[in-house]
Amino acid sequence: MSEEKFDASPCRITAVEMAQERGVDPKRFRGALRNSGKFPSRKKNDRWVVSYGSTDHHNMIDVLKMLIC
């Protein structure tokens, strides 16, 4: 299955997309997400795909802001 088909919903966004939009290395962002403690129910290999406006989306934005500042 291609990435485009999996993430095709316009109401969802990935960590990679969020990082690239702000000029942050996606691997660095995903590492910061894992280390943030804001996602305790996330399993090791879960994909970082969230719905716009969700709690996880807002938490991801908070982590991204810390990397930018």
N, C-alpha and C positions, 0 to 999 in steps of 0.2 A: 504494500500500500504506500503510495507516495505521500510526502509531507503535505502537499497541497490538498489532496483529498481529505486527509485527516483533519486539517485545520481550516477547512473551507468556510465554515460558518462565519458570517460577518460579525457575529456577536461574541466571538472568542478571540483571544490573543495569546501568543506564546511569550515566554521569557526572552527568547531570541529576538523576536520582533520588538519587544519593549526596549531591550538593550541597544539594538541597532538604531532605533529611532533617536536615542540620546547619545550615541557615539561611545557606548560602553561595551567592552568585550563581553560577549554572551557567557563565556565560561566563568569569567570573574563574577558576573551577575548571578548565575546559577549557584556558584559557591557561596556567595553572600546570602542568597535565599536559604540554602541548606543550613548555614550557620546562624541565621537570624533568630531561630527559636519561634518564629511566627507560624510555622507549618508543622506542628508536632504529629499530625496524622498522615503526613506524606511519607510514602515508602521510598526506599533508595532509588529505584529506577522509574518512579512515576514521572510522567511527562508534565512539564510546566506549562499547561494550557488552562486558562481560566476564562470565565465569562466576564465581559465588561461590567463594571459596577459591583461585582461581587466582593465579599469580604476579602477573599484571597487576592483579587485584583488590587484592592486598596492597600493591602499589606505588601504586595509586590512593588507598588509605587513608592511606598515608604522606604523600602530597602533600596530601591533604585536612587531615590533622592539622596540617601546617605552616601552612595558611591559617587554622585555627581558633585556634591558640596565639598 
